């Protein structure tokens, strides 16, 4: 077998070194672009909050302004682990027979959707801090349906609210009688994205 000349061996070594440097640079850029540290790892492994693990409740002490009432619609995590919520819930009025009353809630983009991590409030000690760590809140706006013409709205008393947590297909019903529109069309309900540490100041 013929041996490589010093010239050819030098050129081959240069190519190997060049390829190695390029691969190292690409690999370094790829690793640099990935999230690292405990926060990224925790966010990646924290599951979404499911309907079955949430207590969904309404703070009925609301605030009124400009023909509407505003309420805190709350989601408390009673599972045995932390979970996350992001985005908007699905909300609609329901009758005593649990049939939808009028149109579902429209989305209010006053708050940008963000991932909210809720720790577990399963123990009594955990529940003590529900308002700051284990509970997410949505601002719910209920418009005074008397503002709509009868022909457009057909005012009726709703028996409560059906609520789908963000990203979930199962719902829960909250008992809460209020004036609603029987006809579809008028959006008499509006919801913001889930958030934490909400102070109702509408």
C-alpha positions in Angstrom: 0.0 0.0 0.0 1.3 3.4 -0.9 1.9 5.8 2.0 0.5 9.3 1.9 3.0 12.1 1.2 3.6 14.7 3.9 1.7 17.1 1.7 -1.4 15.0 1.4 -1.3 14.0 5.1 -1.2 17.7 6.0 -4.2 18.5 3.8 -6.3 15.6 5.3 -5.4 16.7 8.8 -6.6 20.3 8.0 -9.9 19.0 6.7 -10.5 16.9 9.9 -9.6 19.8 12.1 -12.0 22.1 10.1 -14.9 19.7 10.3 -14.3 19.2 14.0 -14.3 22.9 14.7 -17.5 23.4 12.7 -19.3 20.6 14.5 -18.2 21.9 17.9 -19.5 25.4 17.0 -22.9 24.1 15.9 -23.3 21.9 18.9 -22.3 24.8 21.2 -24.9 27.1 19.6 -27.6 24.4 19.9 -26.9 23.8 23.6 -26.7 27.5 24.2 -30.2 28.0 22.7 -31.9 25.5 25.0 -33.4 26.6 28.4 -31.4 25.3 31.3 -31.6 25.3 35.1 -34.2 24.3 37.6 -36.9 26.7 36.3 -36.9 25.3 32.8 -36.8 21.7 34.1 -39.7 22.4 36.5 -41.8 24.1 33.8 -41.2 21.2 31.4 -42.4 18.6 33.9 -45.3 20.4 35.6 -48.6 19.0 34.1 -51.6 21.1 33.1 -54.3 21.5 35.7 -57.2 19.2 34.9 -60.9 19.9 35.6 -61.2 17.0 38.1 -58.3 18.4 40.2 -59.6 22.0 40.3 -62.2 23.7 42.6 -63.8 26.3 40.5 -65.6 29.0 42.5 -66.9 32.5 42.2 -66.3 35.4 44.6 -69.8 36.8 44.6 -68.6 40.1 46.1 -68.3 41.9 42.8 -67.7 45.4 41.6 -70.0 47.4 39.2 -69.2 50.0 36.6 -70.7 51.3 33.3 -73.5 48.8 33.1 -71.5 45.7 34.0 -70.6 43.8 37.1 -67.1 42.2 37.6 -66.3 39.1 39.6 -63.3 37.0 40.5 -63.7 33.5 38.9 -61.2 31.3 40.8 -59.4 28.0 40.1 -57.9 26.3 43.2 -55.6 23.3 42.7 -56.6 20.5 45.1 -54.5 17.8 43.4 -51.5 16.3 45.2 -49.0 18.1 42.9 -48.4 21.4 41.2 -50.0 22.1 37.9 -50.2 24.9 35.3 -52.9 27.0 33.6 -52.6 29.2 30.6 -55.1 31.2 28.6 -58.9 31.6 28.7 -61.6 29.5 30.3 -64.8 28.7 28.4 -67.7 30.2 30.3 -71.5 30.3 29.6 -74.7 30.8 31.5 -76.8 27.7 32.2 -80.4 27.0 33.1 -81.7 24.8 35.9 -81.6 21.9 33.4 -77.9 22.7 32.7 -78.7 23.9 29.2 -76.7 26.8 27.8 -78.4 30.2 28.0 -77.5 32.5 25.2 -74.0 33.0 23.8 -70.8 31.9 25.5 -68.4 34.4 27.0 -66.2 36.6 24.7 -62.5 37.0 25.4 -61.1 40.2 26.8 -57.4 40.6 25.8 -56.7 43.1 28.6 -54.2 40.5 30.1 -51.8 38.6 27.9 -52.0 34.8 28.4 -49.1 33.5 30.5 -48.3 30.2 32.2 -49.6 30.2 35.8 -48.1 27.5 38.1 -50.4 26.5 41.0 -49.0 24.6 44.0 -51.1 22.0 45.8 -53.7 23.2 48.3 -54.7 19.6 49.1 -53.6 19.9 52.7 -55.2 22.3 55.2 -51.9 24.1 55.5 -51.7 24.5 51.7 -55.2 25.9 51.5 -54.3 28.7 53.9 -52.2 30.3 51.1 -54.7 29.6 48.3 -55.1 33.2 47.4 -51.5 33.7 46.5 -50.0 30.3 45.5 -52.6 27.7 44.7 -55.3 29.8 43.0 -55.5 31.4 39.6 -58.2 34.0 38.9 -60.1 35.2 35.8 -61.9 38.5 35.8 -65.5 37.8 34.7 -67.6 40.6 33.3 -71.4 40.2 33.3 -73.2 42.9 31.3 -76.5 44.2 32.5 -78.8 42.6 29.9 -81.3 45.3 30.3 -79.0 47.3 28.1 -80.1 45.0 25.2 -83.5 45.3 23.4 -85.9 42.5 24.3 -86.1 41.4 20.7 -82.3 40.9 20.6 -81.8 39.4 24.1 -85.0 37.9 25.5 -83.9 38.4 29.2 -84.1 35.4 31.4 -82.7 34.3 34.8 -79.7 31.9 34.5 -79.2 29.4 37.3 -75.4 29.4 37.1 -72.2 29.3 35.0 -70.6 26.4 33.1 -66.9 26.7 33.2 -64.2 24.9 31.2 -60.7 25.5 32.6 -58.2 26.5 29.9 -57.3 23.6 27.6 -59.8 21.2 29.1 -62.9 19.5 27.6 -64.6 18.7 30.9 -66.5 21.4 32.7 -68.0 22.2 36.1 -71.1 24.2 36.9 -71.2 27.0 39.5 -74.5 27.8 41.1 -75.0 31.6 40.7 -78.3 33.1 39.6 -78.0 36.2 37.4 -79.9 38.0 34.6 -78.9 36.6 31.2 -79.9 36.6 27.5 -81.9 33.6 26.3 -81.1 34.3 22.7 -77.7 33.8 21.0 -75.9 36.9 19.7 -75.3 39.4 22.5 -72.1 38.6 24.3 -73.2 39.5 27.8 -70.3 37.6 29.4 -66.6 38.4 29.0 -63.5 36.8 30.5 -59.8 37.7 30.8 -56.9 35.2 30.7 -56.1 33.4 33.9 -53.7 35.3 36.3 -52.5 35.4 39.9 -52.6 37.9 42.7 -55.6 39.7 41.3 -57.0 42.8 43.0 -60.5 43.6 41.7 -60.4 47.3 41.0 -62.7 47.8 38.0 
